[in-house]
Amino acid sequence: MELRYSSKINKIRSFAFWLIFGGIGVMYIGLIFKETTWLMALFMILGMCFVGLSTLVYFWIGMLSTRTIQIICPSCEKPTKMLGRVDACMHCNQPLTMDKTLEGEEFDEKYNSKRYKKNKTQQQS
Ligand SMILES: [Zn+2]
């Protein structure tokens, strides 16, 4: 089975979307318990926390977007945003890299981690 990669920003965005969805769902569950005030209040507060959290995540995406590098995807020729050393195209999920040494290598999220960078420099020296 082929592994599918999606752009980090897309991933975070869908996470925020599901948080809102979950929050509304939880608030809806609260309505079932409208006979029990404290239980309804509990679900309502929980739901609002979810929605509030997703607002924070959307805010975070905005912050991350300022740090992304805009490039033209070599595969679908659409402009895409890259975050970190390796990322995937937002349109066609083509794995992309900023690092020449990683070019042609298997796409892996681990290339973004600090520990991997350290190992790589140790190998080179
Ligand atoms: Zn693409």
Boltz pocket constraint, residues with backbone or C-beta under 6 A from the ligand:
constraints:
  - pocket:
      binder: B
      contacts: [[A, 73], [A, 74], [A, 75], [A, 76], [A, 77], [A, 78], [A, 80], [A, 89], [A, 90], [A, 91], [A, 92], [A, 93], [A, 94]]
      max_distance: 6.0
